[in-house]
Amino acid sequence: MDEGPRYTLGGITFKHNKTLADVRRLRALFPINDGEVFSREKIAKGLENLQKAYGEFGFANYTGVPATAFDDEQKVAFLRIDVDEGRQFIVGSINILGLDDLAQRALLKDAPIGIGQIYNRRLDELFLLRNNSLFPDCECRTPERLGMDEKAGTLALTFDARPCLTE
């Protein structure tokens, strides 16, 4: 099987990145250096890291569109990421299904994310991780849902602590 020619990475550039404007920091999210053999896996990991970084600043709808240009003569690939930040969201409400009001208040008292704050995906994931015993991971549903109100720029976070349905 012929894998074809091996290309090295010539560079990564970003377009339309307004909120996260520090190109060095964005570039550091990609675990591949210029001059290394081009790796789809490393590029995919970098795109995932970029999505997480924007998620920490409230951009729940962030999309990065990669475009690759190849210099066939030099066997070099150049990657340009067209950033669509989307809207920045704040937390409009937090709902927990399956717990009474007192238990909900106690749980949310020490939560790292709160109503009125800019949504932070990392803090949201941390909340789920810290309380994973309360939110069963079952096939019948996900432990969390994000309800987006684009017009208002708010997210309704719903965490499901109800027991899993058994068949």
N, C-alpha and C positions, 0 to 999 in steps of 0.2 A: 504494500500500500504506500503510495507517494503522498506525503503530507504537504507537499508544496514547499515553496521557499520560506525561510524563517526571516521574520522581520523584527527589528528592534524598535523600541519606542523612541520617537524623536522628541516628543513633548506633549503636554496636556495644557490646553487653554480653556478659559471659561468666558461665556458670553451671557450678558444680562444678569449677572450676579450683583444685585444692588445691596442687599442686606449684609451678606457675608462677602465683603469686598476684598479681604486680604487673600490674594491669590496664593501666597506661600502656604497659608494655613489650609486652604482648599486643596492645594496640590499634595500636601502632606497626608491627606486622607486616603490617598491611593498608594497601596503597598507595592509600588513598582517605580523604579528609578529610570530616568531617561538613559537610553543606551542599553537597557536590559532587553532580553528577548520578550517580544510582545506576548502578553498572557491574558486571554479572555477572562480567566478566573480572577486574576488580580484587578483587572478593570471592573469586573462585576462587583468585587468586594469594595472597591473605591466608590462606585456608584451607590452602593448600600450605605457606606459610611457618610457619604454626602447627604443622602436622604435623612439619616439619623441626625446629622448636624443641623440641617434646616428644621427638623422636627423639634429640636431643643429650643428653637426660637419661635415656635408657634405656627410654623408653616406645614400644616397637616396635609395639604394638597400639593406639596412640592413635587415637581417632576424635572428630572434631568434627562435631556435627550442627547445621547452621544452620537457624534458623526466622526467617522474615521476617514482620513485621507492617506493614501499610500504613495510613496515614492518607490516605484518598482525598480528603478535603476539602482538606487542606494539601499533598497530593502529596509526602508524606514517607514513607520506608521506614526501619524500625528492624530491625536484625539482632541476634538473640540466638544465641550459640554455646553449645550444651550440650556440655560437655567430658566425654568418657569417657577418662580417662587410661590405663586398663588397668593392667597390672602393670609395675613397673620391672624390667628384665632386666639380668643381668650376663653377661659372656662366659664361657661354660663350656668351650668348646674352639674352636680354630681349625684347620681342615684345609685343606691345599692339595693338590689332585689334579694329577698330572702332573709333580711335581718330586720328586727324591730327598730323603732326610732331611737331608742336609747343605745342599742348596739351600733347603729349607724353613726350617731353623734360621737361615740367613744372612738370608733375606728377613724373617722375623718378628723378628729381633734389633732392627731399627730401625723396626718397625711402630708407628704411633701408637696402636694399640689392642692390648690384651693380655688374656690369660686372667685372670679374677678382677676385672676392671674393670667398672664400669657401662658398658653398651653405649652407644656414641655414634655415631649415624648419620653425622654429619659426618666423624668420624675414619675411619669405615669407608669412606665415599666417597672421602676423601683417599687412603687406602691403595690403593684401586682405581685412582684417577687417577695416582698416582705410579708405579704398576707396570702401567699399561695395556698395555705391550708384552708382558708375560707372560701376560695374561689376554685371549685373543682374543675379540673381540665378533663372534660368528657367530650365524646363525639357528638352529642346532641346539640351542643352550642359552644360558642366561644365565651371566655370569662369576662370579656369587655366589648362594648360597642361604643362607637363615636357617632353621635348625631350632630350633623353640621348644619348650621344656619348661615349660609354664605352671605346673605344680605346683612345680617346683624354682626357677622364675624365671630359667632360664638359656637362652642362645642358643648354638647350635653354628654357627659361621660356616664355610662351605665355599666356597673359591675354586677355580675350575677353570682350570688352566693347560695342560690337554691340548690338542693341536692340534684344530682344527675338523674335523669329519667332512665329507668332500667327496662329492658325489653323482656 
